[in-house]
């Protein structure tokens, strides 16, 4: 197999006409890979994605072919279709936090969408919004407006990207809410199959691509407890790190706490025990 790409978290191999997508235990924050892995993280992300792909099968086709991968990657890798990937990151937000909150505080908008005054960290939005960003090969992804998405992929495809992103978010948020989890926001990626079908790729509704909050602890106006890598972001920020490489080593207690949050998020959302039988 040929290594096509090694990303911050995933490695992509070519195997005949298929791709093998391997999720590592690497963790990145602020677009920098930290030097300390989170054991088992790649497997949790892969298994959670597979569960969500099944739940969303009637919403949008996905790139999964099978879990038939070399033994050394079992549980953390999937065999996928090759797609022509959309050149934008598709983000849906139902709650205000993170980069969206920072933009709102400056302009009262997120990706050009006006929001009501007086919102705070963790506020629920009147309705979910589509807040796309660039897909940077180096450096940081930057927020863009829907008009810029239209200019990049055309009006019809931009509308399909927006509508599918919001439907995936709504379906995921509704299902997670039944299990006591708030999906604050999520990022998804799409690509086009050779016949022009728009296909969901990469990962979906995982602890790396989404913010998961326990609903019974939600309290707007402060940072929320989470089942995602926000815990590592907060720790990294607390060290005084300047968000530039190299990043600091993660202490053992932070590694263990992060691992526990990923597993708890998986178990609460899926209703399954970790590790899978």
C-alpha positions, 0 to 999 in steps of 0.5 A: 500500500502507498501512503498518500497523506499523513494528517494531524490525526489520520493517515491515508493509504491507497490499496488498489482502488480503495483508500485505507483511513487509519486513525492514530492516537495523536491529538492536535489542538490549535492545529498543532499535534501534541507530542503525547498520544492518547492511548486508544483514541483512534479506535474510539473515533473510528468505532464512533464514526462507524456507529454514526454512519449507520444512524445517518445512512438514510440522510446521506451516503457515506464513503465506508466500504468495510472494516476489512483492513490489515490486522495491525490497524484492526479497530482503528481503520476503515476501507473507503471509497475515493472521493473528490473532496469538497474544498471547504470545511462544513461546520454546523453550530447549535450553541455558541462557543469556541471560535464562533463565540470569539467572532460574535464578540467582535462583530455580532455575527458568525460567518456573516450570520447576524445573531441576537445580542446578549449571547454568552459562552454556551448559549443555545442559538435560535436555530442551528447555523452553517458556518463553513471555513477554509480547508487549510493544508497548512496553518489555520482554517479560517471562517468564510461566508456562505457566499464564498462557498457559493463562489468556490463550488457553485450555488447548487452544490453550496446549498447541498453542502449547507443543507446536508450539514445542518440535517446531519447536525439536527439528526445527531443532536436529537439522537444524542439529546435522548442520551443526555448529551448536547452536541454543541457543534460539529464539523463534517467533510463531503466529497463527490463520487464519480457519478456526482453523488455527494458523499459523507467522508472522513469522520462524523460526530466524533469527539474530535470533530464535535463538542459534546456536553453533558446536558444536566451540567449545561450552564451558559456563561461559562465553559462547559464540561465536555466529552471531547478534546476541549479538555486538552485545549483548555489544559494546553492553554492553561500552561501559557503555551503560545499555540505554536509548535512545538507543543508541550508534553501532556502529563499522565493525569491529563492523558488518563482524564482525556482517554476517560472522556472519549470513552464515556462519550462513546458509551453514552452516545452509543449505549455500548460498552468500551471496548466493543465485544 
